[in-house]
Amino acid sequence: MSNHVLNAAQAAVPLPTVSTPRRWLKALDRGLISVVEVCAALLLAVEIVVMLAGVVSRYALHQPLVWSDELAGILFLWLAMLGAVLALRRGEHMRMTALVSRLSAERRAFVDTLAVAASVALLALLVAPAYNYASGEAAIVTPALQISNAWRAFALPMAPR
């Protein structure tokens, strides 16, 4: 009998099931990451269009769009923060891989866990001051777009540390 065919005793053993809360949390995690990915992709597309319009307007039409640089800066900040979230989620965020790769598997797991714990602790410490800063920026208006500077400042509490 080949290895891929189950006998009756093996077929009767139920596979372990994932608990409902765990399944719900995984679905929530996948959903949130999907939303972040879509937002980052849209921001990138809008960033490209805004930058292209600014360049064409400035150099081809000799009529610069004053607001394009300001909007591109705000979009770039949000794109960087969302990109950092995605990189951290995928395990591709910047870190000292040259040192960590030389460790044993057990020590590497410990260092990775320590790094995640330190990131969460730093995020917990910085969320309140970043939110206070962003709230204070709400009264300031950007020069060209005439929108609240909170649009720029609220990107900071979104970033993983």
C-alpha positions as a printed NumPy array, in Angstrom:
array([[  0.   ,   0.   ,   0.   ],
       [  1.358,   3.45 ,  -0.834],
       [  2.164,   6.051,   1.793],
       [ -0.476,   8.534,   0.691],
       [ -3.466,   6.247,   1.282],
       [ -4.954,   6.291,   4.781],
       [ -6.214,   3.122,   6.393],
       [ -9.571,   3.076,   8.218],
       [ -8.036,   3.702,  11.67 ],
       [ -6.094,   6.758,  10.475],
       [ -9.105,   8.197,   8.644],
       [-11.257,   7.986,  11.789],
       [ -8.876,  10.191,  13.822],
       [-10.188,  13.754,  13.683],
       [ -7.728,  16.463,  12.764],
       [ -7.014,  19.011,  15.486],
       [ -9.241,  22.026,  15.047],
       [ -8.304,  25.595,  15.659],
       [-10.306,  27.184,  18.452],
       [-12.938,  29.73 ,  17.472],
       [-11.272,  32.759,  19.134],
       [ -7.954,  31.9  ,  17.531],
       [ -9.604,  31.486,  14.124],
       [-11.417,  34.801,  14.627],
       [ -8.185,  36.574,  15.576],
       [ -6.379,  35.138,  12.545],
       [ -9.199,  36.32 ,  10.288],
       [ -9.078,  39.767,  11.918],
       [ -5.303,  39.873,  11.457],
       [ -5.566,  38.913,   7.79 ],
       [ -8.323,  41.475,   7.289],
       [ -6.381,  44.318,   8.902],
       [ -3.224,  43.51 ,   6.967],
       [ -5.246,  43.384,   3.748],
       [ -6.657,  46.837,   4.495],
       [ -3.159,  48.191,   5.198],
       [ -1.834,  46.639,   1.971],
       [ -4.652,  48.141,  -0.099],
       [ -4.185,  51.559,   1.538],
       [ -0.432,  51.442,   0.904],
       [ -0.962,  50.449,  -2.733],
       [ -3.486,  53.254,  -3.243],
       [ -1.184,  55.768,  -1.563],
       [  1.656,  54.683,  -3.819],
       [ -0.498,  55.107,  -6.93 ],
       [ -1.71 ,  58.544,  -5.811],
       [  1.858,  59.53 ,  -4.899],
       [  3.048,  58.624,  -8.387],
       [  0.228,  60.584, -10.032],
       [  0.792,  63.657,  -7.837],
       [  4.543,  63.639,  -8.442],
       [  4.095,  63.125, -12.193],
       [  1.544,  65.938, -12.363],
       [  3.886,  68.227, -10.438],
       [  6.855,  67.473, -12.679],
       [  4.872,  67.795, -15.919],
       [  3.233,  70.993, -14.73 ],
       [  6.52 ,  72.525, -13.639],
       [  8.802,  71.549, -16.528],
       [  6.475,  71.06 , -19.491],
       [  3.797,  73.664, -18.785],
       [  5.951,  76.091, -16.775],
       [  3.056,  76.419, -14.313],
       [  4.143,  74.711, -11.069],
       [  1.499,  73.145,  -8.87 ],
       [  2.354,  74.679,  -5.512],
       [  0.334,  72.134,  -3.576],
       [  1.878,  69.043,  -5.221],
       [  5.068,  69.036,  -3.12 ],
       [  3.113,  69.466,   0.09 ],
       [  0.651,  66.688,  -0.757],
       [  3.477,  64.405,  -1.906],
       [  5.227,  64.921,   1.445],
       [  2.112,  64.028,   3.419],
       [  1.417,  60.987,   1.252],
       [  5.032,  59.853,   1.506],
       [  4.946,  60.044,   5.308],
       [  1.786,  57.924,   5.439],
       [  3.255,  55.501,   2.905],
       [  6.416,  55.134,   4.991],
       [  4.423,  54.44 ,   8.167],
       [  2.151,  51.875,   6.482],
       [  5.174,  50.306,   4.8  ],
       [  6.851,  49.964,   8.188],
       [  3.748,  48.182,   9.504],
       [  3.818,  45.753,   6.589],
       [  7.57 ,  45.171,   6.886],
       [  7.298,  44.47 ,  10.606],
       [  4.361,  42.113,  10.033],
       [  6.297,  40.177,   7.381],
       [  9.491,  40.059,   9.426],
       [ 11.291,  42.258,   6.891],
       [ 11.763,  45.338,   9.058],
       [ 15.308,  46.645,   9.502],
       [ 17.339,  44.815,  12.12 ],
       [ 20.825,  43.578,  12.851],
       [ 20.641,  40.364,  10.836],
       [ 24.424,  40.079,  10.586],
       [ 24.658,  39.483,  14.328],
       [ 21.419,  37.568,  14.794],
       [ 22.127,  35.114,  11.959],
       [ 25.249,  33.903,  13.767],
       [ 23.261,  32.802,  16.823],
       [ 21.923,  29.323,  17.423],
       [ 18.256,  28.7  ,  16.586],
       [ 17.27 ,  28.819,  20.262],
       [ 19.094,  32.102,  20.925],
       [ 17.827,  33.583,  17.645],
       [ 14.246,  32.829,  18.717],
       [ 14.921,  34.494,  22.069],
       [ 16.436,  37.584,  20.423],
       [ 13.545,  37.8  ,  17.948],
       [ 11.038,  37.571,  20.796],
       [ 12.97 ,  40.196,  22.731],
       [ 12.979,  42.483,  19.686],
       [  9.212,  42.177,  19.247],
       [  8.665,  42.786,  22.966],
       [ 10.909,  45.869,  22.842],
       [  9.01 ,  47.167,  19.797],
       [  5.675,  46.73 ,  21.544],
       [  6.998,  48.398,  24.711],
       [  8.371,  51.359,  22.763],
       [  5.114,  51.683,  20.854],
       [  3.18 ,  51.662,  24.133],
       [  5.427,  54.412,  25.501],
       [  5.192,  56.593,  22.387],
       [  1.508,  56.32 ,  21.456],
       [  0.276,  58.879,  23.994],
       [  2.911,  61.565,  23.236],
       [  2.478,  61.027,  19.481],
       [ -1.291,  61.387,  19.828],
       [ -0.86 ,  64.544,  21.926],
       [  1.484,  65.99 ,  19.32 ],
       [ -0.947,  65.159,  16.519],
       [ -3.83 ,  66.694,  18.46 ],
       [ -1.827,  69.876,  18.964],
       [ -1.072,  70.044,  15.237],
       [ -4.8  ,  70.034,  14.39 ],
       [ -4.985,  73.814,  14.829],
       [ -2.151,  74.44 ,  12.348],
       [ -3.056,  74.752,   8.667],
       [ -0.72 ,  73.706,   5.863],
       [  0.383,  76.614,   3.65 ],
       [ -0.569,  75.391,   0.178],
       [ -3.392,  72.919,   0.746],
       [ -5.   ,  74.814,   3.621],
       [ -5.809,  71.589,   5.472],
       [ -5.127,  70.7  ,   9.081],
       [ -1.572,  69.624,   9.816],
       [ -3.112,  66.769,  11.812],
       [ -3.273,  64.822,   8.524],
       [  0.523,  64.748,   8.57 ],
       [  0.967,  64.362,  12.311],
       [ -1.475,  61.478,  12.775],
       [  0.759,  59.268,  10.63 ],
       [  3.279,  59.112,  13.483],
       [  1.118,  57.168,  15.978],
       [  0.437,  54.608,  13.233],
       [  4.029,  53.502,  12.849],
       [  5.456,  50.407,  14.509],
       [  8.648,  51.024,  16.398]])
